Amino acid sequence: MIRVLLVDDQPLIRSGFRALLDLEDDIEVVAEAADGREALALVKERLPDVALMDVQMPLMDGIEATRRIAADPALADVHVVMLTNYGMDEYVLDALRAGAAGFLVKDILPEDFLHAVRVAARGDALLAPTITRRLIDRYVTQPPPARTGGGSGLKELTDREREAVALAAQGLSNDEIADRLLISPATAKTHVNRAMTKVHARDRAQLVVLAYESGLVTPRTP
């Protein structure tokens, strides 16, 4: 059973999401919160598998709440998926750097929303296709300077791990990485997971951001 915490300052939004989730046999909404501070307390109390977190909220916003969740070793199994009406680049980057496992806009189709919850519960990164394109476009037009300290673990990656990370940064799934590298999906997942461990990335989403920020992946103008 996937345990979900709903966090949004609008009761109507929460009730809409809950109505969808309550119809699923493998998903249980364990609590609701109206702000980041309340969410942080409930995450510690209920230990959900997935926290669906609004970005802009009173008292404490979703990004700060996510940052505190990610910093707590006791909450390592909680996967945060950010929700917003906007899908603006600065929110995407801030959310991923804070430790979010994914980022979705609220106009997502119901079936895609449910898929997102299940993907996040497995520990995989999730970005809506429109968000992925905007994120990559941001790096293409304004690539950030390479990190000098945080990316030191990249030196420890094997050639195969580097290839897998580069493909993950392009938005490819493990199955797609496997097809590209002519390996099994399980081996592709192993390469990605080992790379995350070596660079101390909390999850696949942070690994993708680090790949660009470190210079491992160099954006090219289409």
Z-matrix of the N, CA and C atoms (Angstrom, degrees):
N
C 1 1.464
C 2 1.531 1 109.99
N 3 1.335 2 116.45 1 129.42
C 4 1.462 3 121.89 2 178.76
C 5 1.527 4 108.74 3 -88.45
N 6 1.309 5 116.52 4 120.55
C 7 1.466 6 122.29 5 -178.68
C 8 1.531 7 109.63 6 -94.69
N 9 1.319 8 116.30 7 126.52
C 10 1.466 9 121.17 8 -172.76
C 11 1.527 10 110.80 9 -122.99
N 12 1.326 11 115.23 10 137.16
C 13 1.460 12 122.80 11 170.78
C 14 1.524 13 108.25 12 -108.19
N 15 1.337 14 117.22 13 127.56
C 16 1.461 15 122.26 14 178.13
C 17 1.524 16 109.28 15 -99.30
N 18 1.338 17 116.66 16 127.32
C 19 1.464 18 120.78 17 -177.83
C 20 1.521 19 109.16 18 -130.19
N 21 1.342 20 115.94 19 109.68
C 22 1.461 21 122.05 20 178.60
C 23 1.511 22 107.73 21 -162.24
N 24 1.336 23 116.53 22 140.13
C 25 1.458 24 118.76 23 -177.72
C 26 1.529 25 112.79 24 -80.66
N 27 1.327 26 117.57 25 -2.11
C 28 1.462 27 120.95 26 178.19
C 29 1.532 28 109.69 27 -106.17
N 30 1.334 29 117.89 28 112.82
C 31 1.472 30 120.85 29 -178.08
C 32 1.531 31 113.00 30 -57.62
N 33 1.327 32 117.23 31 -34.70
C 34 1.457 33 119.89 32 -178.95
C 35 1.529 34 111.16 33 -65.44
N 36 1.322 35 115.83 34 -39.37
C 37 1.467 36 120.00 35 177.29
C 38 1.519 37 110.06 36 -63.52
N 39 1.322 38 116.39 37 -46.11
C 40 1.470 39 119.78 38 -179.67
C 41 1.525 40 111.25 39 -61.56
N 42 1.337 41 116.56 40 -42.62
C 43 1.463 42 119.21 41 -178.40
C 44 1.526 43 111.25 42 -66.09
N 45 1.329 44 117.62 43 -33.87
C 46 1.453 45 121.02 44 178.34
C 47 1.519 46 111.39 45 -66.61
N 48 1.325 47 116.03 46 -45.77
C 49 1.462 48 120.24 47 177.81
C 50 1.533 49 110.43 48 -64.08
N 51 1.322 50 115.20 49 -41.03
C 52 1.475 51 118.64 50 -177.73
C 53 1.525 52 110.67 51 -64.99
N 54 1.325 53 116.82 52 -38.54
C 55 1.459 54 120.21 53 179.42
C 56 1.525 55 111.02 54 -59.72
N 57 1.322 56 116.30 55 -39.16
C 58 1.463 57 120.26 56 178.01
C 59 1.524 58 111.24 57 -68.67
N 60 1.317 59 116.09 58 -46.69
C 61 1.456 60 120.69 59 -175.30
C 62 1.526 61 112.27 60 -68.25
N 63 1.336 62 116.95 61 -34.97
C 64 1.461 63 120.70 62 -178.02
C 65 1.519 64 112.74 63 -66.98
N 66 1.316 65 117.48 64 -17.33
C 67 1.461 66 121.25 65 179.19
C 68 1.527 67 112.75 66 -80.61
N 69 1.340 68 115.75 67 -12.90
C 70 1.459 69 120.59 68 -175.68
C 71 1.528 70 111.14 69 -94.00
N 72 1.327 71 115.97 70 132.48
C 73 1.461 72 120.82 71 -176.99
C 74 1.524 73 113.18 72 -70.77
N 75 1.330 74 116.81 73 -23.63
C 76 1.463 75 119.63 74 -175.09
C 77 1.526 76 113.34 75 -102.79
N 78 1.342 77 117.30 76 9.39
C 79 1.467 78 121.14 77 -177.73
C 80 1.529 79 109.59 78 -128.53
N 81 1.333 80 115.82 79 136.67
C 82 1.459 81 121.64 80 178.72
C 83 1.527 82 109.27 81 -131.29
N 84 1.330 83 117.12 82 126.47
C 85 1.467 84 121.32 83 174.07
C 86 1.523 85 107.28 84 -83.38
N 87 1.323 86 116.46 85 113.99
C 88 1.467 87 120.28 86 -174.20
C 89 1.519 88 112.75 87 -92.49
N 90 1.349 89 117.85 88 -18.87
C 91 1.464 90 120.30 89 -179.55
C 92 1.522 91 109.73 90 -171.57
N 93 1.340 92 115.12 91 164.64
C 94 1.460 93 122.10 92 175.58
C 95 1.516 94 108.64 93 -131.59
N 96 1.334 95 116.49 94 148.52
C 97 1.459 96 121.73 95 177.92
C 98 1.524 97 109.05 96 -137.81
N 99 1.344 98 116.08 97 151.33
C 100 1.459 99 121.16 98 -176.92
C 101 1.521 100 113.01 99 -107.13
N 102 1.332 101 117.58 100 -2.94
C 103 1.459 102 120.83 101 177.48
C 104 1.524 103 109.13 102 -157.73
N 105 1.319 104 116.10 103 167.70
C 106 1.448 105 120.81 104 -175.66
C 107 1.509 106 114.04 105 -64.89
N 108 1.322 107 117.12 106 -34.69
C 109 1.460 108 120.09 107 -179.36
C 110 1.531 109 110.73 108 -65.91
N 111 1.330 110 115.46 109 -44.96
C 112 1.467 111 120.23 110 177.09
C 113 1.530 112 110.18 111 -64.48
N 114 1.322 113 115.92 112 -38.94
C 115 1.467 114 120.20 113 179.72
C 116 1.519 115 111.15 114 -60.94
N 117 1.322 116 116.38 115 -44.15
C 118 1.467 117 120.83 116 -179.04
C 119 1.525 118 110.76 117 -60.31
N 120 1.333 119 116.63 118 -42.19
C 121 1.468 120 120.40 119 179.19
C 122 1.522 121 110.91 120 -65.49
N 123 1.337 122 117.07 121 -41.16
C 124 1.456 123 120.58 122 -178.48
C 125 1.525 124 112.21 123 -71.54
N 126 1.329 125 117.02 124 -33.78
C 127 1.464 126 119.83 125 176.64
C 128 1.522 127 109.49 126 -61.10
N 129 1.317 128 117.45 127 -43.94
C 130 1.459 129 121.16 128 179.98
C 131 1.522 130 111.75 129 -67.12
N 132 1.322 131 115.77 130 -33.55
C 133 1.466 132 119.96 131 -177.57
C 134 1.524 133 112.82 132 -80.17
N 135 1.351 134 116.86 133 -43.69
C 136 1.465 135 121.07 134 -171.94
C 137 1.527 136 114.11 135 -100.83
N 138 1.337 137 118.17 136 -16.28
C 139 1.466 138 123.21 137 179.12
C 140 1.539 139 112.09 138 47.35
N 141 1.318 140 117.31 139 63.04
C 142 1.471 141 119.65 140 179.01
C 143 1.523 142 111.03 141 -71.24
N 144 1.321 143 115.95 142 159.51
C 145 1.463 144 120.42 143 173.42
C 146 1.524 145 110.38 144 -75.87
N 147 1.345 146 116.03 145 -36.65
C 148 1.458 147 122.11 146 -177.42
C 149 1.522 148 109.37 147 -134.22
N 150 1.329 149 115.77 148 133.07
C 151 1.459 150 121.35 149 172.05
C 152 1.525 151 107.83 150 -112.82
N 153 1.314 152 116.54 151 115.42
C 154 1.466 153 121.62 152 176.44
C 155 1.518 154 107.09 153 -89.02
N 156 1.325 155 116.45 154 109.26
C 157 1.462 156 123.02 155 -164.50
C 158 1.529 157 112.61 156 -116.86
N 159 1.326 158 116.43 157 120.85
C 160 1.455 159 120.57 158 172.75
C 161 1.528 160 109.35 159 -68.38
N 162 1.322 161 116.57 160 153.32
C 163 1.461 162 119.89 161 -179.31
C 164 1.521 163 111.64 162 -81.46
N 165 1.320 164 116.92 163 -55.31
C 166 1.460 165 121.36 164 -173.81
C 167 1.524 166 110.17 165 -98.55
N 168 1.342 167 115.63 166 113.04
C 169 1.465 168 121.76 167 179.95
C 170 1.524 169 109.58 168 -145.56
N 171 1.329 170 117.18 169 159.15
C 172 1.471 171 119.87 170 178.41
C 173 1.518 172 111.78 171 -73.70
N 174 1.345 173 115.84 172 165.39
C 175 1.461 174 125.45 173 176.16
C 176 1.531 175 112.71 174 68.73
N 177 1.311 176 117.25 175 -54.26
C 178 1.460 177 121.61 176 175.52
C 179 1.517 178 107.53 177 -151.67
N 180 1.337 179 117.41 178 125.48
C 181 1.462 180 118.61 179 -177.96
C 182 1.523 181 110.79 180 -76.82
N 183 1.341 182 114.96 181 169.90
C 184 1.453 183 120.39 182 -175.09
C 185 1.511 184 113.92 183 -65.90
N 186 1.321 185 117.30 184 -32.27
C 187 1.460 186 120.24 185 -178.86
C 188 1.524 187 111.00 186 -69.48
N 189 1.317 188 117.46 187 -41.53
C 190 1.464 189 120.15 188 177.63
C 191 1.528 190 110.43 189 -67.03
N 192 1.328 191 117.05 190 -40.43
C 193 1.465 192 119.96 191 177.56
C 194 1.528 193 110.26 192 -62.05
N 195 1.332 194 116.07 193 -41.04
C 196 1.466 195 120.58 194 178.45
C 197 1.517 196 110.63 195 -63.82
N 198 1.315 197 117.00 196 -42.22
C 199 1.467 198 121.44 197 179.60
C 200 1.531 199 110.67 198 -59.29
N 201 1.324 200 116.94 199 -41.45
C 202 1.465 201 120.44 200 -179.08
C 203 1.533 202 111.42 201 -72.03
N 204 1.315 203 116.37 202 -35.20
C 205 1.469 204 119.68 203 176.21
C 206 1.525 205 109.87 204 -64.06
N 207 1.328 206 116.23 205 -46.44
C 208 1.464 207 121.04 206 -178.18
C 209 1.522 208 112.20 207 -64.91
N 210 1.323 209 117.17 208 -27.83
C 211 1.462 210 121.01 209 -177.46
C 212 1.527 211 112.94 210 -82.11
N 213 1.322 212 117.47 211 -9.79
C 214 1.459 213 121.87 212 -176.56
C 215 1.526 214 109.62 213 -98.35
N 216 1.334 215 118.30 214 110.92
C 217 1.470 216 120.89 215 -178.80
C 218 1.526 217 112.86 216 -57.04
N 219 1.331 218 117.41 217 -28.55
C 220 1.457 219 121.12 218 -179.48
C 221 1.522 220 112.21 219 -69.61
N 222 1.340 221 116.43 220 -14.90
C 223 1.465 222 121.06 221 -177.42
C 224 1.531 223 111.43 222 -111.38
N 225 1.320 224 116.23 223 22.69
C 226 1.465 225 120.56 224 -175.23
C 227 1.526 226 113.05 225 -62.07
N 228 1.326 227 117.93 226 -24.17
C 229 1.460 228 120.93 227 -178.26
C 230 1.525 229 112.99 228 -92.11
N 231 1.329 230 117.14 229 4.11
C 232 1.467 231 120.98 230 177.05
C 233 1.526 232 108.69 231 -91.12
N 234 1.314 233 117.01 232 122.70
C 235 1.461 234 122.13 233 -178.56
C 236 1.530 235 109.13 234 -106.29
N 237 1.320 236 115.93 235 121.33
C 238 1.455 237 121.30 236 -176.73
C 239 1.524 238 110.31 237 -97.69
N 240 1.329 239 115.59 238 127.53
C 241 1.459 240 121.54 239 172.86
C 242 1.527 241 107.33 240 -113.46
N 243 1.333 242 116.44 241 119.90
C 244 1.456 243 121.26 242 -177.85
C 245 1.526 244 110.22 243 -81.54
N 246 1.338 245 114.98 244 141.92
C 247 1.459 246 121.99 245 178.44
C 248 1.525 247 109.50 246 -123.73
N 249 1.330 248 116.49 247 136.26
C 250 1.462 249 119.64 248 178.65
C 251 1.514 250 110.21 249 -152.61
N 252 1.310 251 115.08 250 160.55
C 253 1.464 252 120.98 251 175.20
C 254 1.515 253 111.78 252 -83.95
N 255 1.322 254 117.09 253 -11.73
C 256 1.451 255 119.99 254 -165.23
C 257 1.522 256 114.90 255 -108.03
N 258 1.315 257 117.56 256 -51.16
C 259 1.461 258 119.32 257 -176.06
C 260 1.516 259 112.19 258 73.26
N 261 1.341 260 117.06 259 34.03
C 262 1.460 261 120.68 260 -178.13
C 263 1.524 262 110.22 261 -79.82
N 264 1.336 263 116.01 262 146.05
C 265 1.455 264 121.48 263 -174.61
C 266 1.523 265 113.27 264 -56.25
N 267 1.340 266 116.58 265 -42.17
C 268 1.457 267 118.01 266 -176.20
C 269 1.520 268 111.19 267 -64.96
N 270 1.319 269 117.60 268 -32.50
C 271 1.458 270 120.47 269 176.02
C 272 1.525 271 110.67 270 -69.04
N 273 1.318 272 116.07 271 -41.57
C 274 1.465 273 119.99 272 -179.87
C 275 1.523 274 110.04 273 -58.41
N 276 1.303 275 117.11 274 -52.90
C 277 1.457 276 121.27 275 -177.21
C 278 1.517 277 111.82 276 -63.58
N 279 1.324 278 117.27 277 -44.52
C 280 1.458 279 120.45 278 -179.85
C 281 1.522 280 110.92 279 -63.25
N 282 1.336 281 116.72 280 -40.69
C 283 1.460 282 120.69 281 -178.80
C 284 1.517 283 111.40 282 -66.09
N 285 1.326 284 117.22 283 -43.95
C 286 1.459 285 120.49 284 -179.50
C 287 1.521 286 111.24 285 -67.70
N 288 1.316 287 116.60 286 -40.77
C 289 1.462 288 119.61 287 177.86
C 290 1.521 289 111.21 288 -65.69
N 291 1.334 290 116.31 289 -31.02
C 292 1.466 291 120.20 290 179.05
C 293 1.512 292 111.83 291 -71.83
N 294 1.327 293 117.41 292 -20.48
C 295 1.453 294 120.39 293 178.71
C 296 1.505 295 115.12 294 120.33
N 297 1.344 296 117.66 295 10.59
C 298 1.457 297 119.90 296 179.22
C 299 1.521 298 110.70 297 -67.70
N 300 1.329 299 115.65 298 143.76
C 301 1.464 300 120.67 299 178.65
C 302 1.514 301 111.63 300 -87.04
N 303 1.326 302 116.54 301 -13.96
C 304 1.454 303 119.56 302 -178.81
C 305 1.510 304 111.28 303 -168.63
N 306 1.326 305 114.65 304 173.82
C 307 1.454 306 120.74 305 -174.53
C 308 1.523 307 107.69 306 -151.40
N 309 1.333 308 116.86 307 120.38
C 310 1.458 309 121.13 308 -177.21
C 311 1.524 310 110.73 309 -130.47
N 312 1.332 311 115.45 310 146.00
C 313 1.457 312 119.82 311 172.53
C 314 1.522 313 108.86 312 -87.53
N 315 1.326 314 117.22 313 152.17
C 316 1.456 315 121.38 314 -171.20
C 317 1.523 316 114.04 315 -75.40
N 318 1.327 317 117.42 316 -9.77
C 319 1.470 318 118.71 317 177.96
C 320 1.527 319 111.47 318 -90.43
N 321 1.335 320 116.66 319 17.14
C 322 1.451 321 121.76 320 179.84
C 323 1.529 322 110.17 321 -63.55
N 324 1.326 323 117.21 322 148.85
C 325 1.456 324 121.69 323 177.42
C 326 1.532 325 109.77 324 -67.13
N 327 1.339 326 117.78 325 146.40
C 328 1.470 327 120.28 326 -178.20
C 329 1.515 328 114.01 327 -53.72
N 330 1.346 329 117.34 328 -42.71
C 331 1.458 330 119.00 329 -178.99
C 332 1.530 331 111.74 330 -66.56
N 333 1.332 332 116.54 331 -34.27
C 334 1.465 333 119.72 332 177.42
C 335 1.528 334 110.81 333 -71.36
N 336 1.324 335 115.99 334 -34.57
C 337 1.457 336 120.95 335 177.78
C 338 1.527 337 110.60 336 -63.22
N 339 1.312 338 117.12 337 -45.87
C 340 1.461 339 121.22 338 179.57
C 341 1.533 340 110.80 339 -65.72
N 342 1.323 341 115.74 340 -39.03
C 343 1.462 342 119.90 341 176.28
C 344 1.525 343 110.11 342 -61.08
N 345 1.328 344 116.59 343 -39.84
C 346 1.459 345 121.22 344 -179.16
C 347 1.522 346 111.24 345 -60.99
N 348 1.312 347 116.66 346 -41.92
C 349 1.459 348 120.74 347 -179.98
C 350 1.529 349 110.25 348 -61.67
N 351 1.318 350 116.02 349 -43.57
C 352 1.466 351 119.96 350 -178.18
C 353 1.531 352 111.41 351 -69.44
N 354 1.322 353 116.85 352 -39.59
C 355 1.461 354 120.14 353 178.00
C 356 1.525 355 110.54 354 -63.54
N 357 1.328 356 116.61 355 -44.50
C 358 1.462 357 120.43 356 -179.97
C 359 1.524 358 111.11 357 -63.89
N 360 1.328 359 116.80 358 -38.61
C 361 1.466 360 120.35 359 -179.55
C 362 1.518 361 111.47 360 -63.79
N 363 1.336 362 117.30 361 -28.79
C 364 1.466 363 120.77 362 177.77
C 365 1.521 364 111.59 363 -75.66
N 366 1.320 365 116.74 364 -10.92
C 367 1.458 366 119.98 365 -178.81
C 368 1.511 367 113.74 366 92.63
N 369 1.338 368 117.32 367 9.83
C 370 1.463 369 120.95 368 178.98
C 371 1.517 370 110.13 369 -89.83
N 372 1.333 371 115.94 370 151.75
C 373 1.464 372 120.62 371 176.37
C 374 1.512 373 109.76 372 -73.68
N 375 1.323 374 116.06 373 147.34
C 376 1.448 375 120.03 374 -179.82
C 377 1.519 376 109.88 375 -139.96
N 378 1.331 377 115.59 376 122.45
C 379 1.455 378 121.48 377 172.78
C 380 1.517 379 107.52 378 -131.99
N 381 1.320 380 116.24 379 133.24
C 382 1.452 381 119.32 380 174.77
C 383 1.527 382 108.46 381 -59.47
N 384 1.334 383 118.33 382 145.54
C 385 1.469 384 120.50 383 -177.80
C 386 1.526 385 113.53 384 -52.53
N 387 1.333 386 116.99 385 -39.69
C 388 1.470 387 119.01 386 179.79
C 389 1.520 388 110.86 387 -65.61
N 390 1.331 389 116.51 388 -36.82
C 391 1.460 390 120.54 389 179.25
C 392 1.521 391 110.25 390 -69.01
N 393 1.322 392 116.91 391 -40.56
C 394 1.463 393 120.37 392 178.68
C 395 1.519 394 110.77 393 -59.97
N 396 1.319 395 116.39 394 -45.30
C 397 1.465 396 119.92 395 179.53
C 398 1.521 397 110.90 396 -61.94
N 399 1.324 398 117.54 397 -42.72
C 400 1.464 399 120.68 398 -179.06
C 401 1.520 400 110.87 399 -66.10
N 402 1.330 401 115.43 400 -38.71
C 403 1.461 402 119.70 401 179.77
C 404 1.520 403 110.72 402 -64.14
N 405 1.338 404 116.56 403 -47.60
C 406 1.458 405 120.45 404 179.81
C 407 1.523 406 110.55 405 -65.35
N 408 1.345 407 117.07 406 -40.65
C 409 1.460 408 120.41 407 177.85
C 410 1.521 409 111.11 408 -59.51
N 411 1.322 410 116.50 409 -36.97
C 412 1.459 411 120.89 410 179.16
C 413 1.525 412 110.39 411 -60.78
N 414 1.331 413 116.44 412 -44.32
C 415 1.452 414 120.37 413 -179.42
C 416 1.524 415 111.62 414 -72.72
N 417 1.335 416 116.81 415 -29.82
C 418 1.458 417 119.81 416 178.38
C 419 1.519 418 110.79 417 -67.07
N 420 1.330 419 116.19 418 -44.11
C 421 1.464 420 120.21 419 -175.29
C 422 1.520 421 112.54 420 -85.76
N 423 1.343 422 116.86 421 -30.87
C 424 1.456 423 120.36 422 -178.01
C 425 1.530 424 110.14 423 -137.70
N 426 1.320 425 118.51 424 64.90
C 427 1.463 426 119.51 425 -178.34
C 428 1.522 427 110.79 426 -61.78
N 429 1.349 428 117.22 427 130.63
C 430 1.455 429 120.46 428 -178.81
C 431 1.522 430 111.14 429 -75.38
N 432 1.327 431 117.29 430 160.21
C 433 1.465 432 119.32 431 177.03
C 434 1.517 433 111.12 432 -65.80
N 435 1.309 434 115.81 433 149.87
C 436 1.461 435 119.62 434 179.87
C 437 1.512 436 110.07 435 -67.03
N 438 1.328 437 116.16 436 146.77
C 439 1.454 438 120.97 437 176.07
C 440 1.525 439 109.53 438 -70.57
N 441 1.326 440 115.28 439 151.93
C 442 1.457 441 119.25 440 178.65
C 443 1.523 442 111.76 441 -104.21
N 444 1.344 443 116.90 442 -26.66
C 445 1.459 444 118.49 443 -177.49
C 446 1.507 445 113.36 444 -116.63
N 447 1.360 446 117.83 445 -46.41
C 448 1.442 447 121.03 446 -172.51
C 449 1.505 448 114.19 447 -65.56
N 450 1.326 449 118.61 448 -21.92
C 451 1.452 450 119.88 449 -176.85
C 452 1.512 451 113.99 450 -99.41
N 453 1.339 452 117.00 451 15.59
C 454 1.459 453 119.54 452 -176.37
C 455 1.520 454 111.90 453 -60.99
N 456 1.340 455 117.58 454 -28.78
C 457 1.446 456 120.74 455 -179.64
C 458 1.508 457 113.33 456 -65.34
N 459 1.330 458 118.30 457 -16.79
C 460 1.461 459 121.69 458 179.73
C 461 1.524 460 111.18 459 -62.26
N 462 1.314 461 117.16 460 -26.61
C 463 1.467 462 120.61 461 179.75
C 464 1.528 463 111.07 462 -65.15
N 465 1.319 464 116.55 463 -22.49
C 466 1.451 465 120.72 464 -176.92
C 467 1.532 466 112.68 465 -86.91
N 468 1.324 467 117.39 466 -7.24
C 469 1.460 468 120.31 467 -178.36
C 470 1.525 469 110.94 468 -70.80
N 471 1.307 470 116.20 469 140.60
C 472 1.461 471 120.15 470 172.37
C 473 1.532 472 108.99 471 -74.87
N 474 1.317 473 116.58 472 167.16
C 475 1.459 474 119.56 473 178.76
C 476 1.524 475 111.43 474 -59.54
N 477 1.332 476 116.65 475 -39.58
C 478 1.462 477 120.75 476 -179.50
C 479 1.521 478 110.87 477 -67.00
N 480 1.319 479 116.27 478 -38.90
C 481 1.464 480 120.35 479 178.35
C 482 1.521 481 110.81 480 -65.69
N 483 1.320 482 116.58 481 -39.19
C 484 1.455 483 120.24 482 177.49
C 485 1.530 484 110.98 483 -62.92
N 486 1.330 485 115.39 484 -41.64
C 487 1.468 486 119.24 485 178.27
C 488 1.520 487 110.80 486 -62.78
N 489 1.319 488 116.49 487 -42.35
C 490 1.463 489 120.77 488 -179.34
C 491 1.532 490 111.13 489 -65.40
N 492 1.332 491 116.54 490 -42.09
C 493 1.463 492 120.35 491 179.38
C 494 1.527 493 110.59 492 -65.50
N 495 1.319 494 116.74 493 -41.57
C 496 1.464 495 120.47 494 179.17
C 497 1.518 496 111.14 495 -60.75
N 498 1.319 497 117.15 496 -40.01
C 499 1.463 498 120.68 497 179.34
C 500 1.530 499 110.73 498 -71.94
N 501 1.330 500 116.44 499 -37.27
C 502 1.464 501 119.76 500 176.28
C 503 1.521 502 110.63 501 -61.73
N 504 1.338 503 116.13 502 -37.06
C 505 1.460 504 120.87 503 179.33
C 506 1.523 505 112.55 504 -67.38
N 507 1.327 506 116.32 505 -19.07
C 508 1.461 507 120.71 506 175.46
C 509 1.521 508 111.78 507 -86.28
N 510 1.347 509 116.57 508 0.14
C 511 1.446 510 120.98 509 178.17
C 512 1.516 511 114.71 510 93.63
N 513 1.336 512 118.04 511 10.84
C 514 1.458 513 120.65 512 -178.62
C 515 1.529 514 111.08 513 -79.40
N 516 1.323 515 115.53 514 143.48
C 517 1.458 516 121.58 515 175.67
C 518 1.524 517 109.27 516 -79.47
N 519 1.335 518 116.07 517 172.99
C 520 1.465 519 119.26 518 177.95
C 521 1.526 520 111.58 519 -60.69
N 522 1.324 521 116.60 520 -39.77
C 523 1.466 522 120.18 521 178.58
C 524 1.527 523 110.85 522 -62.63
N 525 1.326 524 116.56 523 -41.26
C 526 1.464 525 120.55 524 -179.74
C 527 1.527 526 111.14 525 -70.03
N 528 1.334 527 116.24 526 -37.87
C 529 1.461 528 119.89 527 175.72
C 530 1.526 529 109.81 528 -62.02
N 531 1.330 530 116.05 529 -41.54
C 532 1.464 531 120.83 530 179.79
C 533 1.524 532 110.83 531 -61.41
N 534 1.336 533 116.21 532 -43.54
C 535 1.470 534 119.98 533 178.67
C 536 1.521 535 111.08 534 -62.14
N 537 1.329 536 116.54 535 -41.00
C 538 1.456 537 120.79 536 -176.82
C 539 1.535 538 111.39 537 -69.49
N 540 1.327 539 116.07 538 -38.11
C 541 1.460 540 120.01 539 -175.85
C 542 1.526 541 112.99 540 -95.68
N 543 1.337 542 116.40 541 -0.55
C 544 1.464 543 122.00 542 179.66
C 545 1.528 544 111.37 543 59.34
N 546 1.336 545 114.60 544 46.73
C 547 1.458 546 121.64 545 176.58
C 548 1.524 547 107.96 546 -131.15
N 549 1.311 548 117.62 547 175.75
C 550 1.463 549 120.70 548 179.35
C 551 1.525 550 110.06 549 -80.38
N 552 1.354 551 117.96 550 154.90
C 553 1.470 552 120.34 551 176.14
C 554 1.525 553 112.19 552 -57.41
N 555 1.329 554 116.93 553 -36.30
C 556 1.465 555 119.68 554 179.42
C 557 1.529 556 111.03 555 -64.26
N 558 1.334 557 116.20 556 -39.50
C 559 1.464 558 119.84 557 178.17
C 560 1.522 559 110.85 558 -68.16
N 561 1.331 560 116.37 559 -39.56
C 562 1.469 561 120.40 560 177.22
C 563 1.526 562 110.10 561 -59.98
N 564 1.337 563 116.39 562 -44.85
C 565 1.464 564 120.35 563 179.32
C 566 1.520 565 110.73 564 -63.02
N 567 1.331 566 117.10 565 -38.31
C 568 1.464 567 121.22 566 178.44
C 569 1.523 568 111.00 567 -62.53
N 570 1.329 569 116.63 568 -44.25
C 571 1.467 570 119.96 569 178.82
C 572 1.530 571 110.84 570 -60.18
N 573 1.334 572 116.44 571 -44.60
C 574 1.464 573 120.44 572 -178.71
C 575 1.531 574 110.48 573 -65.93
N 576 1.329 575 116.38 574 -44.26
C 577 1.467 576 120.07 575 -178.67
C 578 1.531 577 111.88 576 -64.96
N 579 1.330 578 116.70 577 -39.12
C 580 1.470 579 119.54 578 177.66
C 581 1.517 580 111.09 579 -66.11
N 582 1.325 581 116.16 580 -37.98
C 583 1.463 582 120.08 581 177.48
C 584 1.525 583 110.60 582 -63.50
N 585 1.340 584 116.84 583 -41.75
C 586 1.466 585 120.17 584 178.37
C 587 1.519 586 110.92 585 -60.51
N 588 1.331 587 116.03 586 -41.63
C 589 1.462 588 119.95 587 179.54
C 590 1.528 589 111.01 588 -63.78
N 591 1.320 590 117.17 589 -43.27
C 592 1.457 591 121.14 590 -176.31
C 593 1.526 592 112.85 591 -67.82
N 594 1.345 593 117.48 592 -34.65
C 595 1.471 594 119.82 593 -177.99
C 596 1.523 595 111.49 594 -98.08
N 597 1.350 596 115.55 595 4.82
C 598 1.467 597 121.11 596 177.53
C 599 1.527 598 111.94 597 60.93
N 600 1.332 599 116.05 598 39.48
C 601 1.465 600 120.83 599 175.43
C 602 1.517 601 108.61 600 -87.25
N 603 1.314 602 116.29 601 133.35
C 604 1.470 603 120.64 602 -179.16
C 605 1.520 604 110.97 603 -63.32
N 606 1.332 605 116.24 604 -38.31
C 607 1.456 606 119.72 605 -178.25
C 608 1.520 607 109.45 606 -156.19
N 609 1.320 608 115.64 607 -176.65
C 610 1.460 609 121.94 608 -175.33
C 611 1.530 610 111.92 609 -63.40
N 612 1.321 611 117.16 610 -35.48
C 613 1.459 612 120.42 611 -179.59
C 614 1.524 613 111.27 612 -61.58
N 615 1.319 614 116.54 613 -45.60
C 616 1.465 615 119.68 614 178.61
C 617 1.520 616 111.29 615 -67.71
N 618 1.327 617 116.83 616 -31.34
C 619 1.459 618 120.08 617 177.25
C 620 1.531 619 110.30 618 -62.68
N 621 1.326 620 116.61 619 -40.77
C 622 1.464 621 121.12 620 179.79
C 623 1.529 622 110.61 621 -64.12
N 624 1.324 623 116.83 622 -45.75
C 625 1.461 624 120.47 623 178.45
C 626 1.522 625 110.48 624 -60.60
N 627 1.340 626 116.91 625 -44.37
C 628 1.458 627 121.24 626 -179.60
C 629 1.524 628 111.37 627 -63.51
N 630 1.334 629 116.75 628 -35.05
C 631 1.461 630 120.42 629 179.96
C 632 1.521 631 110.86 630 -60.00
N 633 1.329 632 116.33 631 -39.67
C 634 1.465 633 120.13 632 178.04
C 635 1.519 634 111.58 633 -76.76
N 636 1.328 635 116.99 634 -45.02
C 637 1.460 636 120.11 635 -175.47
C 638 1.522 637 112.30 636 -67.40
N 639 1.316 638 117.14 637 -29.19
C 640 1.461 639 120.76 638 -178.35
C 641 1.521 640 112.76 639 -82.93
N 642 1.343 641 115.92 640 -16.11
C 643 1.447 642 119.21 641 -176.91
C 644 1.514 643 114.06 642 92.27
N 645 1.351 644 117.53 643 0.83
C 646 1.464 645 120.16 644 177.15
C 647 1.525 646 109.86 645 -61.15
N 648 1.328 647 114.99 646 -39.23
C 649 1.467 648 120.91 647 175.03
C 650 1.507 649 107.82 648 -111.18
N 651 1.311 650 117.66 649 125.83
C 652 1.462 651 123.22 650 178.43
C 653 1.514 652 108.88 651 -105.81
N 654 1.347 653 119.03 652 113.77
C 655 1.443 654 120.96 653 -179.11
C 656 1.527 655 110.70 654 -60.93
N 657 1.325 656 113.93 655 142.67
C 658 1.460 657 119.99 656 176.91
C 659 1.506 658 108.53 657 -121.54
N 660 1.316 659 116.06 658 138.16
C 661 1.453 660 120.20 659 178.25
C 662 1.510 661 109.26 660 -67.96
N 663 1.394 662 117.29 661 128.48
C 664 1.444 663 119.19 662 -179.51
C 665 1.513 664 111.48 663 -58.23
